[in-house]
Amino acid sequence: MRGHAHKRTPKPIEETGEDVMLGSSGAGEAACEVERLAAERSQLLVRKHREDNLSPGDHERLDLLTLRLRQLLPPVSIRDLEVLLNMAEEVEHIRDRAQERRRRLGLG
């Protein structure tokens, strides 16, 4: 039998002084933070591309928001997606075998 991954306590992301836990209830908090940061970044980008003069502080804030969003939402490569798809297929095969076993044993 294969070993099972143990649940780990999620680690906080510490950057802006706010601790955001990625996990059950923390996932909602992280999503709210991502939405808030993305909205603020979008507003700054709109101002920047409308040719409004952003202050040096606004440019710095835009850079910080971009960095923070990259930390919260790291890019996913094609290889990462392939690995996830393979894992999903493996889980499906395991589920199918378990259902077949239950059926053979008359357990459901």
CORFENRA-V477010 format. One record per residue. N is the residue number from 0. RES is the residue in one small letter. PHI is phi in degrees with one decimal (* if undefined). PSI is psi in whole degrees, 0 to 359 (999 if undefined). Layout:
{{N;RES;PHI;PSI} {N;RES;PHI;PSI}}
This chain:
{{0;m;*;141} {1;r;-76.3;153} {2;g;-72.4;151} {3;h;-104.3;144} {4;a;-70.5;136} {5;h;-85.0;146} {6;k;-68.2;137} {7;r;-114.6;149} {8;t;-71.9;128} {9;p;-64.3;147} {10;k;-96.0;144} {11;p;-71.8;150} {12;i;-96.0;114} {13;e;-111.5;113} {14;e;-149.0;311} {15;t;-98.4;12} {16;g;89.4;350} {17;e;-101.1;131} {18;d;-93.7;122} {19;v;-115.8;119} {20;m;-90.0;131} {21;l;-95.4;115} {22;g;174.7;203} {23;s;-56.3;285} {24;s;-77.7;333} {25;g;-67.8;338} {26;a;-63.4;321} {27;g;-65.4;320} {28;e;-63.9;318} {29;a;-63.7;319} {30;a;-63.4;320} {31;c;-63.8;317} {32;e;-64.2;317} {33;v;-60.0;314} {34;e;-62.4;317} {35;r;-63.6;313} {36;l;-64.6;319} {37;a;-64.8;321} {38;a;-65.4;316} {39;e;-64.0;318} {40;r;-64.0;318} {41;s;-60.8;318} {42;q;-60.7;317} {43;l;-65.5;321} {44;l;-65.2;320} {45;v;-60.7;313} {46;r;-60.6;319} {47;k;-63.7;317} {48;h;-85.4;349} {49;r;-83.1;3} {50;e;71.0;22} {51;d;-71.2;147} {52;n;-81.8;113} {53;l;-80.6;140} {54;s;-71.1;162} {55;p;-55.9;325} {56;g;-65.1;322} {57;d;-67.3;320} {58;h;-61.7;317} {59;e;-64.9;318} {60;r;-62.8;319} {61;l;-60.8;316} {62;d;-63.1;318} {63;l;-65.7;319} {64;l;-63.8;318} {65;t;-61.3;314} {66;l;-61.4;314} {67;r;-63.7;318} {68;l;-65.9;324} {69;r;-65.4;328} {70;q;-71.7;319} {71;l;-76.0;328} {72;l;-127.7;73} {73;p;-63.9;150} {74;p;-62.9;149} {75;v;-112.3;126} {76;s;-86.2;167} {77;i;-59.8;320} {78;r;-61.7;318} {79;d;-58.8;317} {80;l;-65.2;320} {81;e;-62.0;317} {82;v;-60.7;315} {83;l;-63.5;319} {84;l;-64.1;318} {85;n;-62.9;320} {86;m;-64.4;319} {87;a;-63.3;319} {88;e;-63.1;318} {89;e;-63.1;318} {90;v;-62.1;319} {91;e;-63.1;318} {92;h;-65.1;319} {93;i;-62.7;316} {94;r;-61.9;316} {95;d;-61.8;317} {96;r;-64.5;321} {97;a;-65.9;318} {98;q;-63.5;318} {99;e;-62.6;317} {100;r;-60.1;314} {101;r;-60.5;320} {102;r;-63.8;313} {103;r;-62.2;325} {104;l;-88.5;359} {105;g;71.2;30} {106;l;-100.6;8} {107;g;150.5;999}}
